[in-house]
């Protein structure tokens, strides 16, 4: 395809909206010539499209005062209609023009609003941005008032519009509504740094270097311009610096003088290898660089200063990591070593508020996957996700496959142009994250569309030459246009790889949905299905690995899921509480990292249809011993009932195979005499290293509250989860406890969740959100029989927003 044709067919749906400079990823100090100001507080909200609300004089005093991230309506955790959030709403934000804006340009940057945003400033319509998962910006400069208040207004359409991906047919997930990611004002010089792409090169050699592409948006080329680029380590120590003079290009036509065959983005400021806005500064002679990998995710920061006539007029920075990541015919290689990928797909939605969770909660999901389940890979199904989640992936060594919005359906050409634009916005926002190893540039499980996917691949490759592309499909006969063949395969055994670079991206999932309340037979089989898949993946190096469907249960439409608007496909429930299958992923780590022993069953004589038949235990131990004693009698003797080694026959390729113990392998007489307590001891090198006990008396003994955090910021949005559990005397979950828990909240906080809340599978969660006042918040929870528990949170004061 000729470059001119590419530009013509890939033109943006809204010329007024430009790709954001991602300034929110690296806010500068107040002394900086660049100023980034959060405007998340002091918004006014109305759940309708209010006529005339875009005019500055409109009286919004009766609107609700809200803080962003914000959901347009709070919902039950299940059994609700998606039409509840499918409406047009109105957001208003008043602010005075900051003094720093004099003589500069001012942009408003939205990180994410669902789904189509029509933005006004002081009554002027700036345009409509179509897309709920990608960032967008509008320039406010010429409409701002030097004195008095400005009024920023968003009419937000959260309906499922057929002209915007992923909509147009049906999708197996809910998108919800609201300005659910942060908003900021960005104040920059007339000529400023539009974006930075720092690409480490030759990282495995003795002389690694970094090509830093600096994209300069220039109103004029008057004066002498130069760039200073610095690299600092995690402690802030400068380890490299380079200064370089540049000649600015203000040509309005990005294709002028370029190779007509070179593919490009639809934007004049979007980066390609021949973009006149791009100026590359190379940092050489780097010594003692520490690599970024999944065990030691070492991070560095690139700082860029733009100078005019020797004076700094703009600064920006990006965090990076030095690593070599590529898919090969022999698997996935990280820093020259083959790593078998083991991960889960993630929807970023949550109970009660949909997508509108702040940084702390987004980061917690990454911790659950990497530190809780020891996964080394996550796929952002099926859309770009929160920058906070990706930042945390960088920090803890969780690899990422990020993909564009979509689910099976491909719309007409205008729809495709939005999807192509999504590719550009995704790559430009996230190309500095070392955790991201693969761009997903195909609509999930869509049919082949040669011309469309030629364009999505061409754009991704033009923007980022350092990463490969993949495209999630469900049939092996699919046309292979990407670099890696990424395949959803829900059968067993899996299909053999048909291409050298081959990654399984979904399995199990909808073929075996499992609830926390399901009986032992289903919990056991759910666990074993995930284990069987990973055993096969380990059998052939051509499988780069696999990503199970999926991490967390999620809300869905009526024609999917279990009839209550939930897909129970996760190995973790919607409240982020583990199901037994999660124990398999958790167990696949080296014992030096964590010694794991996770029973994949409830301890009950007749939880199965024909009585107790077998146990499955996921563990990285070498040997297990099983003991039984009379329930409730702490003085009773523990009697050895069985011993077991990992099931190498069924799972010959797994380093840490599950333990499978049949009924006839247990001294069952000890159980026939009394259904007693069970204790499992784990051994490594002949030494006991772990023990777990399960009660056999069938009673709920303890009620506990487990907060993820006990300190929050009083910014009106900081939030943390509080897990509720009913357990036996040993701390094991009582799966059939469904008691209603009543809450009382005291202090400057808000309860996110139902009150009372009925436990599901012996557990559940609510979230506590800080208000805008420092102090102490106390959450009290009352169980109808097991008494009350309470947790307190310290809320620290934060500076007020300055506009």
C-alpha positions in Angstrom: 0.0 0.0 0.0 1.4 3.4 -1.0 1.9 5.9 1.9 -0.5 8.5 0.6 -3.2 5.8 0.3 -2.4 4.7 3.9 -2.8 8.2 5.2 -6.1 8.7 3.3 -7.7 5.5 4.4 -6.4 5.8 8.0 -7.6 9.4 8.6 -8.8 10.0 12.2 -12.5 10.2 12.8 -12.0 13.5 14.7 -9.3 15.8 13.3 -9.6 18.1 16.3 -8.5 15.4 18.7 -4.7 14.8 18.8 -2.8 12.0 20.4 -1.9 12.9 24.0 1.7 13.5 24.9 1.3 11.2 27.9 2.5 14.0 30.2 0.6 12.4 33.0 3.0 9.6 33.1 5.9 11.8 34.2 4.6 15.0 36.0 7.2 17.7 36.3 8.0 19.9 39.3 6.5 23.4 39.7 9.9 24.8 38.7 9.7 23.1 35.4 8.7 25.0 32.3 6.1 22.3 31.8 3.2 22.1 34.3 0.9 19.2 34.6 -2.1 19.8 37.0 -4.5 17.1 38.0 -8.2 18.1 37.6 -9.9 15.1 39.2 -11.7 16.8 42.0 -14.5 19.4 42.0 -16.4 18.0 39.1 -20.2 18.3 38.9 -22.1 15.4 37.4 -25.6 14.7 36.1 -26.8 11.3 34.8 -28.5 12.9 31.7 -27.5 14.9 28.7 -28.4 18.3 30.2 -29.4 20.8 27.5 -27.4 24.0 27.8 -24.9 22.7 30.3 -22.1 23.5 27.9 -22.7 27.2 28.3 -20.5 28.9 30.9 -23.4 30.6 32.7 -25.3 27.3 33.3 -26.2 26.8 37.0 -24.8 23.3 38.0 -25.3 23.8 41.7 -27.8 20.9 41.8 -25.4 18.6 40.0 -23.7 16.0 42.2 -20.2 16.8 43.2 -17.9 13.9 42.2 -14.2 12.9 42.0 -12.6 11.1 39.1 -12.2 8.1 38.5 -16.0 8.0 38.4 -18.6 5.5 37.3 -21.7 7.0 35.8 -23.8 4.7 38.1 -23.1 2.2 40.9 -24.4 -1.2 40.3 -25.0 -4.5 42.1 -22.1 -7.0 41.7 -24.3 -9.2 39.6 -27.9 -9.6 38.3 -28.1 -6.2 36.6 -28.9 -5.0 33.1 -26.2 -3.3 31.1 -28.8 -0.7 30.1 -28.3 0.7 33.6 -25.1 2.4 32.5 -25.9 2.9 28.8 -26.9 6.6 28.8 -25.5 10.0 28.1 -24.3 12.0 31.1 -22.9 15.5 31.7 -19.7 16.4 33.5 -18.7 20.0 34.3 -15.4 21.3 35.8 -14.8 25.0 36.6 -11.2 26.3 36.8 -9.2 29.5 36.6 -6.5 29.8 34.0 -3.2 29.1 35.9 -0.7 31.9 35.9 1.8 29.4 34.4 -0.3 29.4 31.2 0.6 32.9 30.1 2.3 32.7 26.7 2.0 28.9 26.6 -0.3 26.2 25.2 -2.8 24.4 27.3 -4.2 20.9 26.7 -6.7 18.8 28.6 -5.6 15.2 28.7 -8.2 12.4 29.3 -6.8 9.0 30.1 -10.1 7.2 29.5 -13.8 8.0 29.3 -16.4 5.4 28.2 -17.3 5.7 25.4 -17.7 8.8 23.2 -16.8 12.2 24.6 -18.0 15.5 23.3 -15.9 18.2 24.9 -16.6 21.9 25.4 -14.5 24.8 26.8 -16.4 28.0 27.6 -19.2 27.0 25.3 -16.9 26.1 22.3 -17.3 22.6 21.0 -13.9 21.1 20.7 -15.1 17.9 19.0 -16.1 14.3 19.8 -13.6 11.6 20.7 -14.8 8.1 19.9 -13.2 5.4 22.1 -13.4 4.3 25.7 -10.1 2.6 26.2 -7.5 5.0 24.7 -6.3 8.4 25.8 -7.2 11.7 24.0 -6.4 15.4 24.3 -7.9 18.7 23.2 -6.1 22.0 23.1 -7.8 24.8 25.1 -5.4 27.6 24.6 -7.3 30.1 22.4 -10.6 29.7 24.3 -9.3 30.2 27.8 -10.1 33.4 29.8 -7.2 35.3 31.3 -9.5 36.3 34.2 -12.5 34.6 35.8 -13.6 31.0 35.5 -13.4 28.6 32.6 -15.9 25.8 32.3 -14.9 22.5 30.9 -17.9 20.3 29.9 -18.1 16.7 28.7 -21.2 15.1 27.3 -20.3 11.5 27.7 -22.2 8.9 25.6 -21.9 5.5 27.3 -24.2 3.6 25.0 -22.9 0.7 22.9 -22.5 2.7 19.6 -22.1 0.6 16.5 -19.5 3.0 15.1 -17.0 2.5 17.9 -15.0 -0.7 18.7 -15.7 -3.1 20.3 -19.4 -2.5 19.5 -21.4 -3.2 16.4 -22.6 -6.8 17.2 -22.2 -8.4 20.6 -19.4 -8.6 23.1 -18.8 -11.0 26.0 -18.0 -8.3 28.6 -19.4 -5.1 29.9 -17.8 -1.7 29.3 -19.7 0.4 31.9 -19.6 4.2 31.8 -18.1 7.3 33.2 -14.8 9.3 33.1 -13.2 6.3 34.7 -9.5 7.4 34.3 -7.7 10.5 35.4 -7.9 14.0 33.8 -5.2 16.7 33.8 -4.2 20.1 32.4 -0.9 20.2 30.5 0.7 23.5 30.1 3.7 23.6 27.7 5.7 26.0 25.6 4.5 26.9 22.1 7.2 24.4 20.9 7.2 21.4 23.2 8.0 17.7 23.6 5.1 15.8 22.2 6.3 12.3 23.1 9.4 10.3 23.9 10.3 6.8 22.8 13.5 5.4 24.4 14.6 2.2 22.8 17.5 0.3 24.5 19.7 -1.5 22.0 22.4 -4.2 22.1 21.5 -4.8 25.7 23.3 -8.1 25.9 26.6 -6.7 24.7 29.3 -5.0 26.6 28.2 -1.7 25.0 24.5 -1.2 25.3 23.0 2.1 24.2 19.7 3.9 24.0 18.1 5.6 21.0 15.9 8.3 22.4 13.4 9.5 19.9 12.2 13.0 20.9 9.1 14.2 19.1 8.9 17.9 19.0 5.7 19.8 18.2 6.8 23.2 16.8 4.7 26.3 16.0 7.8 28.0 14.7 11.4 27.2 13.9 12.7 30.6 15.0 15.8 30.4 17.3 18.5 27.8 17.9 17.1 24.5 19.4 18.8 21.7 21.1 18.0 18.6 23.2 19.7 17.4 26.4 19.0 13.7 27.2 20.0 12.2 30.5 19.7 8.7 31.9 19.4 8.0 35.6 19.2 4.9 37.6 16.5 3.9 40.2 18.3 6.0 42.9 18.3 9.1 40.6 22.0 8.9 39.9 22.8 10.3 36.4 24.8 7.7 34.4 24.7 9.3 30.9 24.1 12.6 29.2 24.1 13.8 25.6 23.3 17.2 24.1 22.5 17.7 20.4 21.4 20.6 18.3 18.2 20.1 16.2 16.5 21.7 13.3 12.8 22.0 13.7 10.3 21.2 10.9 6.9 22.9 11.0 5.7 21.5 7.8 1.9 20.8 8.0 2.2 17.8 5.7 4.0 14.9 7.4 4.4 13.1 4.1 6.3 16.0 2.4 9.6 14.8 1.0 9.2 11.2 2.3 9.3 7.8 0.7 5.8 7.3 -0.6 6.0 3.6 0.2 6.7 4.2 3.9 3.7 3.4 6.1 2.7 6.0 8.5 0.1 7.0 11.1 -2.9 9.2 10.4 -1.5 12.0 12.6 1.1 14.6 11.5 2.7 14.3 15.0 2.6 10.5 15.1 6.0 8.9 15.0 7.4 6.9 12.1 11.0 6.3 11.1 10.9 9.3 8.8 8.7 11.6 10.8 10.1 15.2 10.6 9.0 15.8 14.2 11.3 13.0 15.4 14.8 13.8 16.6 16.9 10.9 17.8 19.6 11.3 20.5 21.7 8.3 21.3 23.1 7.6 24.7 26.3 5.6 24.3 29.1 4.1 26.4 26.7 2.9 29.1 28.5 0.9 31.8 27.2 -1.6 34.4 23.7 -1.5 33.1 21.4 -3.9 35.0 19.0 -5.8 32.9 15.2 -5.8 33.4 13.8 -9.3 33.7 11.0 -11.0 35.6 13.1 -11.8 38.6 15.0 -8.4 38.8 13.0 -5.8 37.1 15.6 -3.0 37.1 14.3 0.3 35.9 15.9 3.5 34.6 14.6 7.0 33.7 15.2 9.0 30.6 15.0 12.7 31.0 14.6 15.0 28.0 15.2 18.8 28.1 14.3 21.0 25.1 16.3 24.2 24.9 15.8 27.3 22.8 18.7 29.7 22.5 20.3 27.9 25.5 17.2 28.2 27.8 15.2 25.2 28.8 11.6 25.6 27.5 10.3 22.1 28.1 11.2 18.9 30.0 9.7 15.4 30.2 10.8 11.9 31.2 10.0 8.3 30.7 10.8 5.2 32.7 12.4 2.3 30.8 14.1 -1.0 31.2 17.0 -2.7 29.4 15.9 -6.1 28.1 15.9 -8.1 24.9 12.5 -9.8 24.4 11.5 -11.8 21.3 9.5 -14.8 20.3 11.6 -17.3 18.4 10.9 -20.7 16.8 12.1 -22.3 20.1 9.9 -20.3 22.4 10.0 -16.9 24.0 13.5 -15.5 24.7 14.1 -12.9 27.4 17.7 -11.6 27.6 18.9 -14.6 25.6 17.2 -17.2 27.8 14.1 -19.2 26.9 11.3 -18.5 29.3 8.1 -20.7 29.3 5.2 -18.2 29.5 2.6 -18.9 32.1 -0.2 -16.4 32.5 -3.8 -15.4 32.6 -6.1 -13.0 30.8 -7.4 -10.0 32.7 -10.5 -7.9 32.5 -9.9 -4.7 34.4 -13.5 -4.4 35.7 -14.6 -4.6 39.3 -17.8 -5.1 41.3 -20.1 -2.1 42.0 -18.1 0.5 40.0 -17.1 -1.2 36.7 -13.9 0.2 35.5 -13.7 3.2 37.8 -11.0 2.1 40.2 -7.9 4.3 41.0 -4.2 3.5 40.9 -3.9 1.5 44.1 -6.6 -1.0 43.1 -5.3 -1.3 39.6 -1.8 -2.1 40.9 -3.2 -4.6 43.3 -4.4 -6.8 40.4 -0.8 -6.9 39.1 0.4 -8.0 42.5 -2.2 -10.7 42.7 -1.1 -12.1 39.4 2.6 -11.8 39.8 3.1 -12.2 43.6 0.0 -14.1 44.5 -0.2 -16.6 41.6 3.4 -16.3 40.3 2.3 -15.8 36.7 4.9 -14.3 34.5 2.5 -13.0 31.8 -0.8 -11.2 31.6 -2.9 -10.3 28.5 -4.9 -7.1 28.7 -8.1 -8.7 27.3 -9.5 -7.1 25.2 -8.3 -3.5 25.3 -5.5 -1.3 26.6 -5.6 -1.1 30.4 -4.8 1.4 33.1 -1.3 2.9 33.0 -1.1 2.2 36.8 -1.5 -1.5 36.1 1.2 -1.4 33.5 3.5 0.7 35.7 3.2 -2.0 38.4 3.9 -4.7 35.8 7.1 -2.9 35.1 8.0 -2.7 38.7 7.4 -6.4 39.6 8.4 -8.2 36.4 5.0 -9.2 35.0 5.2 -9.5 31.2 2.3 -8.0 29.1 0.5 -8.8 25.9 -1.5 -5.6 25.2 -4.2 -5.5 22.6 -6.6 -3.1 20.9 -10.4 -3.0 21.8 -12.6 -5.5 20.1 -14.4 -8.8 20.3 -15.0 -10.9 17.2 -16.8 -8.2 15.3 -15.3 -6.1 12.5 -17.3 -3.1 11.4 -17.3 -1.1 8.2 -14.5 1.2 7.1 -15.2 4.1 9.5 -15.2 1.6 12.4 -11.9 0.2 11.1 -10.4 3.6 11.1 -11.2 4.0 14.7 -9.6 0.6 15.4 -6.4 1.6 13.5 -6.4 4.8 15.5 -6.6 2.7 18.6 -3.4 0.9 17.5 -1.5 4.2 17.3 -2.8 5.5 20.6 -2.0 2.2 22.4 1.5 2.0 21.0 2.3 5.7 21.6 1.1 5.6 25.2 2.8 2.4 26.2 5.9 1.9 24.1 8.3 2.7 26.9 7.0 -0.1 29.2 9.6 -2.8 29.4 6.9 -5.3 30.6 5.1 -5.1 27.3 6.5 -7.7 24.9 3.8 -8.0 22.2 1.3 -5.7 20.6 -2.1 -7.3 19.9 -3.2 -5.7 16.6 -6.1 -7.9 15.6 -9.7 -7.8 16.9 -10.0 -10.7 19.3 -11.3 -13.9 17.6 -12.3 -12.0 14.4 -12.4 -13.5 11.0 -9.6 -12.7 8.5 -9.6 -9.2 6.9 -6.4 -8.9 4.8 -6.4 -5.2 4.0 -7.5 -4.2 7.6 -4.8 -6.2 9.3 -2.2 -5.2 6.8 -2.8 -1.7 8.1 -2.9 -2.5 11.8 0.4 -4.4 11.5 2.0 -1.7 9.3 1.1 1.0 11.8 2.4 -0.9 14.8 5.7 -1.7 13.1 6.1 1.8 11.8 5.7 3.2 15.3 7.7 0.6 17.2 10.4 -1.4 15.5 11.4 -3.0 18.8 8.4 -5.2 19.4 6.6 -8.0 17.6 2.9 -8.1 16.8 0.4 -10.8 17.5 -3.3 -11.2 16.6 -5.7 -13.3 18.7 -7.6 -15.8 16.6 -9.5 -19.0 17.2 -8.8 -21.0 14.0 -5.4 -22.1 12.8 -6.2 -21.6 9.1 -6.2 -17.9 9.7 -4.0 -15.8 7.5 -0.8 -15.1 9.4 0.1 -11.4 9.0 1.7 -10.8 12.4 5.0 -11.8 13.8 3.7 -14.3 16.4 0.8 -16.7 15.8 -1.4 -16.1 18.9 -4.1 -18.7 19.2 -7.2 -19.3 21.4 -7.5 -23.1 21.7 -10.2 -24.4 24.1 -9.8 -28.0 23.1 -7.8 -30.8 24.7 -5.3 -31.9 23.7 -4.2 -28.6 22.2 -3.6 -28.3 18.5 0.0 -28.6 17.5 1.8 -25.4 16.5 1.4 -24.5 12.9 4.0 -21.7 12.9 7.3 -21.3 14.5 6.4 -18.4 16.8 3.3 -19.7 18.6 1.6 -18.6 21.7 -1.7 -20.0 23.2 -3.7 -17.1 24.4 -6.9 -18.6 25.8 -8.0 -22.0 27.2 -10.4 -23.7 29.6 -12.5 -20.6 30.4 -16.1 -20.9 29.0 -15.7 -24.7 28.4 -15.6 -25.2 32.2 -16.9 -22.2 34.2 -16.6 -22.8 37.9 -18.1 -21.0 40.9 -16.6 -20.8 44.3 -19.7 -22.7 45.5 -19.4 -25.6 43.1 -18.7 -29.0 44.6 -15.4 -31.0 44.8 -15.9 -32.7 41.5 -16.1 -29.5 39.6 -13.3 -27.7 41.6 -11.0 -30.7 41.1 -11.7 -30.9 37.3 -11.3 -27.1 36.9 -7.9 -27.3 38.5 -6.8 -30.3 36.5 -7.9 -28.8 33.2 -5.5 -25.9 33.7 -2.8 -28.2 34.8 -3.2 -30.5 31.8 -2.9 -27.6 29.4 0.3 -26.3 31.0 1.6 -29.8 31.0 1.1 -30.0 27.2 2.6 -26.6 26.7 5.7 -27.7 28.6 6.0 -30.7 26.4 7.1 -28.8 23.2 9.4 -25.9 23.1 7.6 -24.6 20.0 4.7 -23.6 22.4 6.0 -20.3 23.8 3.6 -20.9 26.7 0.0 -20.1 27.5 -2.4 -17.6 28.9 -5.4 -19.2 30.6 -8.9 -17.8 30.3 -9.0 -16.1 32.7 -7.8 -14.4 35.8 -10.9 -12.9 37.4 -14.7 -13.6 37.0 -16.3 -10.6 35.2 -19.6 -9.0 34.4 -21.0 -9.8 31.0 -24.2 -9.5 28.9 -27.3 -11.6 29.2 -26.4 -13.9 26.3 -23.2 -14.9 28.0 -22.3 -16.1 31.5 -24.3 -18.0 34.0 -27.6 -16.1 33.8 -26.6 -13.5 36.5 -24.5 -11.3 34.2 -21.3 -13.0 35.4 -18.9 -15.2 33.5 -17.4 -17.6 36.0 -14.4 -18.3 33.8 -11.8 -17.1 36.2 -9.4 -19.0 38.5 -10.2 -16.1 40.9 -13.6 -14.8 41.7 -14.9 -11.3 40.9 -13.8 -10.1 44.4 -10.2 -11.2 43.7 -10.5 -14.3 46.0 -8.8 -17.5 44.8 -10.7 -20.5 43.6 -8.9 -23.9 43.9 -7.7 -23.7 40.3 -5.7 -20.6 41.3 -3.6 -22.9 43.5 -2.2 -24.6 40.4 -0.7 -21.3 39.0 0.5 -20.4 42.5 2.3 -23.8 42.9 4.4 -23.4 39.7 7.1 -21.3 41.4 10.4 -22.3 42.8 10.1 -23.1 46.6 12.8 -20.5 47.2 10.2 -17.9 46.2 7.3 -19.5 48.1 6.5 -22.9 49.4 3.0 -23.7 48.2 0.4 -26.2 49.4 -3.1 -25.6 48.1 -5.8 -28.3 48.4 -8.2 -28.2 45.4 -11.2 -29.6 47.4 -13.5 -29.0 50.3 -13.0 -31.4 53.1 -16.4 -33.0 53.3 -17.5 -36.6 53.2 -20.3 -36.2 50.7 -19.6 -33.0 48.8 -19.3 -35.2 45.7 -22.2 -37.0 44.1 -21.0 -40.5 45.3 -19.0 -39.5 48.3 -15.4 -38.7 48.8 -13.3 -40.1 45.9 -10.0 -38.4 45.5 -7.9 -35.4 46.5 -5.9 -33.0 44.3 -3.3 -30.8 45.9 -1.3 -28.2 44.1 2.2 -27.9 45.6 5.8 -27.4 44.8 6.8 -29.8 47.5 8.5 -33.2 46.8 6.4 -35.3 49.1 3.2 -35.1 51.1 1.9 -36.8 54.2 -1.8 -36.9 55.2 -3.0 -37.2 58.7 -6.5 -37.6 60.3 -7.7 -37.1 63.8 -11.0 -36.8 65.6 -12.7 -33.5 64.8 -12.6 -30.8 67.5 -10.4 -32.9 69.8 -7.1 -31.1 70.0 -5.8 -33.8 72.3 -6.5 -36.6 69.8 -3.6 -38.2 68.0 -3.0 -37.4 64.4 -2.9 -40.7 62.4 -1.0 -41.1 59.2 -3.5 -42.0 56.5 -1.5 -41.6 53.3 1.7 -40.4 51.6 2.0 -39.2 48.1 4.5 -38.0 45.5 3.7 -35.6 42.6 1.6 -37.3 39.8 4.4 -37.6 37.2 2.4 -40.1 35.2 -0.3 -37.6 34.3 1.9 -34.5 34.4 5.3 -35.7 33.2 6.3 -32.3 31.8 5.5 -30.1 34.7 8.3 -29.3 37.1 5.8 -29.1 40.0 3.1 -31.6 39.2 -0.1 -31.7 41.2 -0.6 -34.5 43.7 -3.6 -36.7 42.9 -4.6 -39.2 45.7 -7.3 -41.7 44.9 -9.7 -43.0 47.6 -8.2 -46.5 47.6 -4.7 -45.0 48.2 -5.8 -43.7 51.6 -6.2 -45.7 54.8 -9.9 -45.2 54.5 -10.7 -47.0 57.8 -9.4 -44.0 59.6 -12.1 -41.9 57.8 -14.9 -44.5 58.1 -14.5 -44.5 61.9 -15.0 -40.8 62.1 -14.9 -38.0 59.5 -12.1 -36.2 61.2 -9.8 -33.2 60.7 -7.3 -33.5 57.9 -3.7 -32.3 58.1 -1.3 -32.2 55.1 2.4 -31.9 55.6 4.8 -31.0 52.8 8.4 -32.1 52.5 11.4 -31.0 50.5 14.7 -32.9 50.8 13.1 -35.0 53.5 12.3 -32.0 55.7 8.9 -30.8 56.6 8.5 -27.3 55.2 4.8 -26.5 55.3 1.5 -27.8 56.8 -2.2 -27.1 56.3 -5.2 -28.4 58.2 -8.9 -28.6 57.4 -11.6 -29.1 59.9 -14.0 -32.1 59.5 -16.7 -30.9 61.9 -18.7 -28.8 59.4 -18.9 -25.7 61.5 -18.2 -22.1 60.8 -15.8 -20.9 63.4 -14.2 -17.6 62.5 -15.2 -14.3 60.8 -12.3 -12.1 59.6 -11.7 -8.9 57.8 -8.6 -8.6 55.7 -7.8 -5.1 54.3 -5.3 -4.8 51.5 -4.0 -1.5 52.9 -4.4 0.4 56.2 -3.3 3.8 54.9 -4.9 5.9 52.2 -4.6 9.3 50.7 -7.4 11.8 51.4 -7.8 12.7 47.7 -11.4 11.7 47.3 -10.6 8.6 45.2 -7.9 6.4 46.9 -9.5 3.1 47.5 -8.6 -0.3 49.0 -10.3 -3.7 49.2 -11.5 -5.3 52.4 -11.9 -9.1 52.1 -14.5 -10.9 54.2 -14.0 -14.5 55.2 -15.7 -17.2 57.2 -13.3 -20.0 58.1 -12.9 -23.1 60.2 -10.7 -23.1 63.2 -7.6 -23.6 61.0 -8.3 -20.6 58.7 -9.6 -22.7 55.8 -12.5 -21.1 53.9 -16.0 -22.4 54.7 -17.2 -22.6 51.1 -21.0 -22.7 51.8 -21.1 -19.8 54.2 -23.5 -17.2 52.7 -24.3 -15.1 55.7 -25.4 -11.4 55.4 -22.7 -9.1 56.7 -23.9 -5.6 58.0 -21.5 -2.7 57.8 -21.0 0.6 59.7 -18.6 3.1 58.4 -17.3 5.9 60.6 -15.0 8.8 59.4 -14.3 10.5 56.1 -14.7 7.5 53.9 -17.2 5.8 51.6 -18.2 2.2 51.4 -18.2 0.7 47.9 -20.4 -2.4 48.0 -23.7 -3.7 49.2 -24.9 -3.2 52.8 -25.7 -5.8 54.0 -23.5 -8.0 51.8 -24.2 -11.7 51.6 -21.1 -13.9 51.5 -20.5 -16.0 48.3 -18.5 -19.2 48.8 -17.6 -18.1 52.3 -16.0 -14.9 51.2 -16.5 -11.6 49.3 -15.2 -8.1 49.4 -16.1 -4.5 49.7 -14.0 -1.5 49.0 -13.3 1.6 51.2 -12.8 4.9 49.4 -11.2 7.9 51.0 -13.0 11.3 51.0 -11.1 14.6 50.8 -10.4 14.9 54.5 -7.6 13.5 56.6 -8.4 11.4 59.6 -9.4 7.9 60.5 -12.0 5.7 58.9 -13.3 2.6 60.7 -15.2 -0.1 59.0 -17.2 -2.4 61.3 -18.7 -5.6 60.0 -21.2 -7.7 61.9 -21.7 -11.4 61.2 -25.1 -12.7 62.5 -23.5 -15.4 64.6 -19.8 -15.0 64.7 -19.7 -11.5 66.1 -18.2 -8.2 64.8 -14.8 -7.3 63.4 -13.4 -3.9 62.5 -10.5 -2.4 60.6 -9.3 1.2 60.6 -7.6 3.2 57.9 -5.3 6.3 58.3 -6.1 9.0 55.7 -3.3 11.3 55.1 -3.8 14.8 53.8 -2.8 15.7 50.3 -2.3 19.1 48.6 -5.5 20.5 47.1 -5.7 20.8 43.3 -4.4 24.1 42.3 -7.0 24.8 39.6 
